[in-house]
Amino acid sequence: MRKTSYRIHRSRQTKKADSNKSVEEIVRELQHTPPKKSDYRERSLNIHGFICARCGKEFDHKTSHLLTVHHKDGNHLNNPPDGSNWENLCVYCHDEEHSW
């Protein structure tokens, strides 16, 4: 019988809040914190639908994993709430977009 070893991953240590920071400083820091990938992916799917913006192929919830969010300007930190910097591309069109 083969013995399996498991590595315990420690979660990232969170920084303690600095009580000396002003509200403005905290807001400024939060504005520069990129959202989690899943946050803007879900928002993009809700805004643009389950369709590839290039080839027009339609997807459903079962096949939505084949859609990826492409940032039009290439900046993954530019995530406007209206979704204007995103387009949903199927994995094939997304690969083609980044191949040149």
N, C-alpha and C positions, 0 to 999 in steps of 0.2 A: 504494500500500500504506500502510495506516494504522499509524503507530508507536504501540505500546502502552507506556505507562510504568508501572512498578511501584513501589510505595512499600514501603520496607523498614520493618517494624514491629520496634521494639526491645522485647525482653522486659522485663518489669518488673524493676527492680533488686531483688535480695533483700537484706534487712538482714543484716549480719554478726551472728553470735551474740555476745551480751554475756557474756563469761566471768565478770562480776561478779554475774550474776543467780543467785538461789538456785533450787533445784529447785522449790520451792513457787511461785515467781514464774513460772517457765517453764510449769509445769502449769496455773496460773491463766490464762495467756495462751492456751494451747492450748484450754482449755475454752471460751473466749469467741470462738474462731475458728469462724465458721460453716462447715459442710461444703460441698463443692461441690454444686451443684444435682444433678448426675448421681448423686452418692452417695446422697442421700436419695430421689431418684426411683427408682433401682434397688431400694433397700431397700423402698420403699413398694409397688412392683410385686410384689416377692417376698412381702411380708406380706399384702397385700390382694388380689392377683391382678389379672388383666387384665380387669377389669369396672368399669363406671362405677357409683359408689355411689349416684347419683341415678336414672338412667334404666334401669340394669340391663343396658345393652348390653355384650355380651362382645367382647373383642378378642383378637388373637393377636399373635405376635411381628412379623408383617409390618405390622400396623395399630396397634401399640402407640404409635406416634408421635402418635396421636390422643387419647391419655390424658395428662392432666396431673395433677400432685400439688397438691391444694388444702390449704392450711394452715387448719384449722378456726378457730383463734384469730386468723388474719391475721398472725401473727408468723413470718416466714420464718427466723428464727434459732432458733425453738423446734422442734427436731428430735429428740424423744425416741427412743431406740433401739427401743422397742416399737411405734412408728408411731401412737401414740394421737392425735397432732395432725394426722394426714394422712388424706385420702380421695382416692382416684383418681377423677377426673371426666373425662368426654370433653370435648373442646374446646367443644362446644355447651353442655353443662351448666355448664362453668366460666365461659364468657362470661355466661350467664344469672345465675350466682351473683354476679358482679361488676358486673352492670348496674344494680343498685339501690343 
